[in-house]
């Protein structure tokens, strides 16, 4: 039997995942959680063979794992219900976990349902090295995110500068990962993921930059500790049609499903 997937959301990342697993004999998206009144929009993405519902209680198909790619509100609305019923939850909207109340609720639901929460690596790498280094003790972790101005549209960056007329790089945020992820919910999931893997939301320092000369969405992680030190840099491409998105985030979601069905997990 193929891995049965409940998809939470039907946006850009969900469309990528749907196309990537279409026709595979080992993975099948069987159900999709959509906002009330948006069932037709979800059906346009996933087709008529997929069960489109608006609450976890309405899911009738047997589900092996749920993949959340619906933003912080989608995680808040459906995450605990998924875990309560004993279904593992893969989380793309990592920034939502900066809300201590939501994080606690999800952890409690996972314990009740004997399920597990898996955080996607998303748009950045080196999280495995960072999480390993934490075991021996980390001293400092910093994250810097640099995107073209269009990538910051719809964020507080618009209040700090004129994104349409920016000629030079502009630092529009400096602070903790907790503040970055809560203020930039559609842009700073990476900051939250780095913090959760390393020294935590309050100790991880973040700088966000709008740069008209940036070749893409650039992420840089630097860490020092008992292990030594490292610096990791990656320039990623957004998904077509959404400059705030990350192709690598969508690819990491497909990888997470692959790991569920592969004989060897990497």
N, C-alpha and C positions, 0 to 999 in steps of 0.2 A: 504494500500500500504506500502511496506517496505521502510525503510530509504534508499535513493539512495546515494551511496558514490562514489565520484571521488577520486581515489587514485593517489597521486603524488609520483612516485617511485615504484620500484619493487625489492628492496633488502631484506635483512634479516628481518627487521621489517615488511615490507609489506607482506612477505611470512607468518609470524606469524599471522598477523591480518587476512589475507585471510583464513588461516586454521581455525582460531578461529570462524569466522562468517559463514563459509561454511555451507549451509543447513538451516540457520536460516530464519524463515519466516518474521522477522521484520527488518533485515539489509541485504542489497545487494550491493556488489561492482559492479557498472554498467560500469564504465569507468576508464581507467588508462592512466596517462600521462607518456610517455617514451621518452628517448633521441632518436633523429632521427637515424635510422639504427639499433636500439635495440628493435624494435617492437616484433620480434620473441622471444627474451629473456623474455620480459614482458608477452607475450602470454603463454610461458611455465609455468609461475608462476600462472596466473589467469585463463587460459583456453580460449577456443574459443568463449565462450558466452559473454565475456567482451569486450567492445569497446576499442581498443588500439589506442591512438592518440599521436601526438607529440606537440600539442598546445591546449590551452583552446578553441580557436576559432573552433577547429575541433570536440569538444564534441557535440554530437547530442542528447544524452539521457538527460532527466530531472535530475538535480542533487540537492540534499538537503544540502549536506555538502561535503567539500573537506578535505582529510587527507593528510598532507605533511609529508613524511618520505624519502626525496630524498637528504638530505644534504643542505648546505647553498646555493649552486648554483641552485638547484632545486627550493628552496624558492624564490630566486632572479628572476629566469626566469618566474615563473608561479604565484607567490603569488598575485601580484597586479591584474592580469587579472581575477583570480578567484573572488576576492573581488569586483572588478568593476562590475561584472555581478550579484552581489547581493547574492553570495554564501558564507556562513560562512566558515572560514578556521581554521582547527586545525593544530597547528605547533609543530612538533617534533624537528626540527633543531633550537632550541631556540638560540644557539650561533650566528646565523645569525642576530639576532636582536641587536647585539652589534654594527653593522654598522648603525650609526645614519641615514644615507641617506636611507638605505633600510627600516628601521623601520618607518621613516617618510612617505616614499612612500606607505607602506602597510597601515598605519593609514589613510592616505588621500584616498586611494582606498576604504577602509572599509566605510568611511564616505560617499563617492560618491555612493557606492552601497548599503548603509544602511545594511551592513553586519558586522559580528563580528569576531575578531581574538581570538582564544582560545589557550593558551599556555599549553602544556602538563606538568604535574608534572614530567614525565619521570622517571629517575633512582633513584629518591630520594623522601622522604616524608617530612612532616613538613612545606611545603610551605603554607598551609592554615593557620597554626599558625603564620608563619612569616608575611604573608600579613595582618593578623588581628592585629598583634602587631605593624605594621607600622602605623596603624590608631592612636595609642596613642603616637607614637614616639619611634624610635629605636636609640640606641647609637652606638652599634657595631654589625657587622655580619661578621663571618668568615666561610670559607668553606675549607675543606681539602679533597683531593681526593687521595686515595691510591690504586694502582693496581699492579698485578704481572707484571714483565718486558714485557711480551708478549703483554699486554694491551696497552703499549706505543709505540709499533712498528709503524713506519711510521709517528712519531711525532717529534718535536724538542728535545724530550728527548734523541733521538739517538745521537744528537750532544753533549749532556752534559755528557753522560756516555756510557759505553759498556753494553748494556742491556743483552747481552748473557752471560756475565761473572760477573754479579752483584751478590755479596755475602751478602751485607747488604743494608738496606733501603737507598735510595738516593733521596734527595730533588732536583728536577731538575727545579722547577719553584716556585717563590714567587713574588706576585704582585697583581694587581687589577683583578677583574673579567673580565673587558673589555679586558685587555691584554691576560688573560688566554684563553678566548673563541675565540679570534681572532687568536692566535698563535696555538691553539689546537682545530681546528674546529670539528674534529672527536672524541674528547675525553672530551671536557669541556663544553658540553651543560648544564650540571648540574650547573656549576658556573654561567652561564648566567641566568638560571632560578631562582637560589637563589638570585641573584642581583636584578632581575626585581621584585621579590616578596618583597624584603626588602629595603635596603638603596641605591640601585643603582649600576651601573656598576663600577664606579670609587671609591666608598667608601667601597665596599665589598672586603675584603682581602682573597686571595687564596693561598694555598700551594698544590703542586702536587708532589706525591712521587711514585717512582718505588720501589717495595719491593718484593724480591724473596720469602719471607715467607708469603705474603698476602694470606689469604684463598679465596679471591675473589675480586671483585671491591668494595672498601669500601669508603663510603661517610660520612662525619661528618660536621654538621652545628651547630654553636654556635651563640647565639644572646643574647643581653642584651638591656633593654629599660624600659619604664614606666610600662610595663606589669610584669616585673621581669626578669628572664633569663631561657634559656633552652639550652640543648645540645642533638642533635639527631644523632644517628649513625646507619648506615645500611650497611650490606655486601650483595651485590647482585651477582647473577650468570650471566655471559654473555650468549647470545644466542649461540646455537651450531654452530660452524663453523666461528664465528666472535668474537675474544677476546676483540675487542673494543666496542662491542655492550652491551646492557643491556636487560635482560629478562623483568625487571620491566618497562622499557620504552615501549616495545611492549605491555605489559599488560595494561599500562596506556592508550595506544591508543585504545585498545578494550573497556576499561572502559569509555572513552570519547564518543565512539559511543553508548555504553549501556545507558549512561545518556541522550542521544538524544531520546531514545525510551521508557525509563522507566517512570512509573507513579510517582515514588519517586526518586529524584536525591540526591546522597550522594557524 
